Amino acid sequence: MNIYGVNVQKRVVMATMGLHNYIKISNFSDADFVYNLTQVTQTQLAVADREHMAQIRDNIADMLW
């Protein structure tokens, strides 16, 4: 029951990939991000990332079924 056709969906994916690459290449400095990153250990980041990605995966699976 998609509102948008496959061609539009492909364009949205390509646009978000382009935006992601532009932000990555631009290397904008974000003081808040740097500050927060220094306050959290790598282990905490790994656990938080794993839990966050598991939640995203579960949400996608729920939407598909």
Backbone as numpy.savetxt, mean C-alpha at the origin, in Angstrom:
# Nx Ny Nz CAx CAy CAz Cx Cy Cz
-20.33 -7.87 -10.43 -21.15 -6.68 -10.43 -20.28 -5.42 -10.43
-19.30 -5.38 -11.29 -18.42 -4.22 -11.35 -19.11 -3.06 -12.04
-18.94 -1.88 -11.46 -19.49 -0.67 -12.05 -18.65 -0.26 -13.25
-17.34 -0.45 -13.14 -16.41 -0.02 -14.18 -15.94 -1.21 -14.99
-15.74 -0.98 -16.27 -15.29 -2.03 -17.16 -13.83 -2.41 -16.90
-13.41 -3.49 -17.51 -12.05 -4.01 -17.32 -11.02 -2.98 -17.78
-11.27 -2.30 -18.90 -10.31 -1.31 -19.40 -10.11 -0.17 -18.40
-11.18 0.28 -17.77 -11.07 1.35 -16.77 -10.30 0.83 -15.56
-10.59 -0.38 -15.13 -9.89 -0.96 -13.99 -8.39 -1.10 -14.27
-8.04 -1.49 -15.49 -6.62 -1.60 -15.85 -5.95 -0.23 -15.80
-6.67 0.80 -16.26 -6.09 2.15 -16.24 -5.88 2.64 -14.81
-6.79 2.31 -13.92 -6.65 2.71 -12.52 -5.41 2.05 -11.92
-5.22 0.76 -12.19 -4.04 0.05 -11.68 -2.77 0.69 -12.22
-2.74 0.96 -13.52 -1.55 1.57 -14.13 -1.28 2.97 -13.54
-2.34 3.74 -13.31 -2.18 5.08 -12.75 -1.62 5.02 -11.33
-2.10 4.08 -10.53 -1.60 3.98 -9.15 -0.15 3.49 -9.15
0.20 2.62 -10.09 1.60 2.17 -10.18 2.49 3.34 -10.58
2.03 4.15 -11.52 2.80 5.32 -11.94 2.97 6.32 -10.81
1.90 6.55 -10.05 1.97 7.46 -8.91 2.93 6.93 -7.86
2.86 5.63 -7.58 3.78 5.02 -6.62 5.23 5.22 -7.05
5.50 4.95 -8.33 6.87 5.10 -8.83 7.33 6.56 -8.78
6.44 7.49 -9.10 6.79 8.91 -9.04 7.17 9.31 -7.61
6.38 8.89 -6.64 6.66 9.23 -5.24 7.98 8.59 -4.81
8.21 7.35 -5.21 9.44 6.65 -4.83 10.67 7.34 -5.44
10.57 7.74 -6.70 11.69 8.39 -7.39 11.94 9.79 -6.84
10.87 10.49 -6.46 10.99 11.88 -6.02 11.78 12.05 -4.73
11.78 11.03 -3.87 12.50 11.09 -2.59 12.11 12.30 -1.75
10.84 12.60 -1.68 10.40 13.69 -0.82 10.71 13.34 0.63
11.15 14.32 1.38 11.46 14.10 2.78 10.20 14.31 3.61
9.91 13.37 4.48 8.75 13.45 5.36 9.25 13.34 6.80
9.33 14.48 7.48 9.90 14.53 8.84 9.13 13.63 9.80
7.80 13.59 9.70 7.01 12.75 10.59 7.31 11.28 10.37
7.44 10.87 9.12 7.75 9.48 8.82 9.11 9.10 9.37
10.11 9.94 9.18 11.46 9.66 9.67 11.45 9.58 11.19
10.76 10.50 11.85 10.70 10.50 13.32 10.05 9.20 13.81
8.92 8.84 13.24 8.21 7.63 13.68 9.02 6.37 13.38
9.71 6.37 12.27 10.51 5.21 11.91 11.65 4.99 12.90
12.23 6.06 13.41 13.32 5.92 14.37 12.82 5.48 15.74
11.54 5.64 16.00 10.98 5.28 17.30 10.57 3.81 17.38
10.54 3.13 16.27 10.06 1.75 16.23 11.21 0.84 15.79
11.35 -0.27 16.48 12.42 -1.21 16.10 12.02 -1.99 14.86
13.00 -2.59 14.22 12.74 -3.37 13.01 11.82 -4.56 13.31
11.97 -5.18 14.48 11.12 -6.31 14.84 9.67 -5.89 14.95
9.45 -4.74 15.60 8.08 -4.24 15.72 7.49 -3.95 14.35
8.30 -3.40 13.45 7.83 -3.13 12.10 7.46 -4.42 11.38
8.29 -5.44 11.52 8.04 -6.70 10.84 6.74 -7.34 11.33
6.53 -7.33 12.64 5.31 -7.91 13.20 4.10 -7.10 12.76
4.19 -5.78 12.84 3.08 -4.93 12.44 2.78 -5.09 10.96
3.82 -5.16 10.14 3.64 -5.35 8.70 2.95 -6.68 8.41
3.42 -7.72 9.07 2.85 -9.04 8.85 1.37 -9.06 9.22
1.03 -8.46 10.37 -0.36 -8.44 10.81 -1.21 -7.58 9.87
-0.66 -6.44 9.45 -1.40 -5.55 8.56 -1.65 -6.23 7.21
-0.63 -6.87 6.66 -0.79 -7.53 5.37 -1.71 -8.74 5.47
-1.71 -9.42 6.60 -2.63 -10.54 6.80 -4.07 -10.04 6.80
-4.29 -8.88 7.42 -5.63 -8.29 7.44 -6.06 -7.88 6.03
-5.15 -7.29 5.28 -5.46 -6.90 3.90 -5.79 -8.14 3.07
-4.98 -9.19 3.22 -5.22 -10.43 2.49 -6.59 -11.01 2.81
-6.93 -11.01 4.11 -8.23 -11.53 4.52 -9.38 -10.69 3.97
-9.20 -9.37 3.95 -10.24 -8.49 3.40 -10.45 -8.76 1.91
-9.35 -8.93 1.18 -9.46 -9.23 -0.25 -10.16 -10.57 -0.46
-9.77 -11.56 0.33 -10.40 -12.89 0.21 -11.90 -12.80 0.51
-12.27 -12.03 1.52 -13.69 -11.87 1.85 -14.45 -11.21 0.71
-13.84 -10.21 0.08 -14.51 -9.53 -1.02 -14.69 -10.46 -2.23
-13.73 -11.38 -2.42 -13.84 -12.30 -3.55 -14.90 -13.38 -3.32
-15.12 -13.77 -2.09 -16.07 -14.84 -1.80 -17.27 -14.25 -1.19
